[in-house]
């Protein structure tokens, strides 16, 4: 392995210890190291970085910009030990991917999804209860879908009303308090599971009828099926409301409730950020722009404050 290749491996190991998963970035940087080795180039240059990202003519500008960003991140780090490293300028490929527009579920949307989940076949199996409980939890707890299906049975403390969320997006664990009405549903689901465990202790909280962990792909496919049944997406539509949009709904409803009750939202925003497991409060601020009503409330409050100034 070349010194540059080893430096990339060390960089990835360091970042992963800090909690960053770097799946795509890791794959790309390893390929970049192989490209640099094939060019017998010991130092990163902007020209070489551009040559590497443009090797495949079928790659979109969005992917070019993403890959150049991976190289730029490593180059900034590597320049401290190799002064000959060129860091590609940030504005070289100014493409910015569009953030998905969230769908804000109504109460009726969620009620229909939960009713449809209970109608899933087989009628006498665990699957209807699993998806009814999973979708209900996502709608009220602000969890990422991956966090919910990775819940272990020991992570669900129904005595204290707490969920322990592990293996999060940024490698940090957090505690999520849940409402008494949610506790009741989770307790009912735990009771429904018992006949399917054949006397064995459950490892995962959400399980299949055979006692196994849920598969993320099957969870998405089942959600698409349910959302088509209730009319949230067309029969052949490839886009539509997402499971992740339950999380958006939770955040937006929390912020709306705070604004309407006169809370100091700026002061309380870090609380919501921590609850959601965001790495930066700025990520939580994005919800203000995602919902026109929230933006209107924020602007209105700001205008009133300006009006109070002497």
Residue pairs with C-beta under 8 A, 6 or more apart in sequence:
1 9
2 33
2 36
2 37
2 42
3 42
4 33
4 36
4 37
4 42
4 43
4 44
4 78
5 30
5 33
5 34
5 36
5 37
7 78
7 81
7 82
8 29
8 30
8 32
8 33
8 74
11 29
11 74
11 77
11 78
12 22
12 25
12 26
12 29
15 22
16 22
18 171
19 170
19 171
19 172
20 170
20 171
21 169
21 171
24 66
24 70
25 70
25 73
28 67
28 70
28 71
29 70
29 71
29 74
31 52
32 49
32 52
32 67
32 70
32 71
35 48
35 52
35 55
36 42
36 44
36 48
36 52
39 48
41 48
43 82
43 84
43 85
43 86
44 71
44 74
44 75
44 78
44 82
44 85
44 86
44 87
45 86
46 86
46 88
46 89
46 92
49 68
49 71
49 72
49 75
49 86
49 88
50 68
50 88
50 92
52 67
52 71
53 59
53 63
53 64
53 67
53 68
53 71
54 64
61 93
61 95
62 95
62 97
64 93
64 95
65 93
65 94
65 95
65 96
65 97
66 97
68 88
68 92
68 93
71 88
72 87
72 88
72 90
75 85
75 86
75 87
75 88
76 87
78 85
79 85
79 87
99 286
100 242
101 290
102 242
102 244
102 245
102 248
102 249
102 290
103 232
103 240
103 241
103 242
103 245
103 248
104 245
104 248
104 249
104 252
104 291
105 139
105 241
105 245
105 246
105 249
109 230
109 232
109 241
110 135
110 136
110 139
112 230
113 135
113 226
113 227
113 230
113 232
114 132
114 135
114 136
116 226
116 229
116 230
117 128
117 131
117 132
117 135
117 226
118 128
118 129
118 132
119 128
120 127
120 128
120 131
120 222
120 226
121 127
122 209
125 209
126 192
126 193
126 196
126 207
126 208
126 209
127 208
127 209
129 189
129 192
130 189
130 206
130 207
130 208
130 214
131 222
131 226
133 185
133 186
133 188
133 189
133 206
134 148
134 149
134 206
134 214
134 219
135 223
135 226
135 246
136 182
136 185
137 143
137 148
137 182
137 185
137 186
138 145
138 148
138 243
138 246
138 247
139 246
139 249
139 250
140 178
140 179
140 182
140 250
141 148
141 163
141 176
141 178
141 182
141 250
142 176
142 246
142 247
142 250
142 251
142 254
142 275
142 276
143 163
143 165
143 176
143 247
144 168
144 169
144 244
144 247
144 277
145 216
145 219
145 243
145 244
146 216
147 165
147 167
147 168
147 277
148 206
149 204
149 206
149 213
149 214
149 216
149 219
150 166
150 167
150 204
151 163
151 165
151 204
151 205
151 206
152 166
152 203
152 204
152 205
153 201
153 202
153 203
153 204
153 205
154 164
155 163
155 164
155 165
155 166
155 205
156 163
156 186
156 190
156 205
157 163
157 164
158 183
158 186
158 187
158 190
161 177
161 178
161 179
161 180
161 183
162 175
162 176
162 177
162 178
163 175
163 176
163 177
163 178
164 173
164 174
164 175
164 176
165 173
165 174
165 175
165 176
165 277
166 173
168 174
168 277
169 277
169 279
170 277
170 279
172 277
174 274
174 275
174 277
176 275
178 186
190 205
193 202
193 207
196 207
196 209
196 210
196 211
197 207
197 211
198 211
200 211
202 211
203 213
204 212
204 213
204 214
206 213
206 214
207 213
207 214
208 214
219 243
220 243
223 243
224 233
224 240
227 233
227 240
227 241
228 234
228 235
228 237
232 240
232 241
233 239
233 240
233 241
234 240
247 276
248 287
248 290
250 276
251 272
251 276
251 284
251 287
252 287
252 290
252 291
252 294
254 272
255 265
255 272
255 287
255 288
255 291
255 294
256 291
256 293
256 294
256 297
258 265
258 268
259 265
259 294
259 297
259 298
259 301
260 297
265 298
265 301
269 281
269 284
269 285
270 281
272 284
273 280
273 281
273 283
273 284
276 284
278 284
287 294
288 294
288 295
288 298
289 295
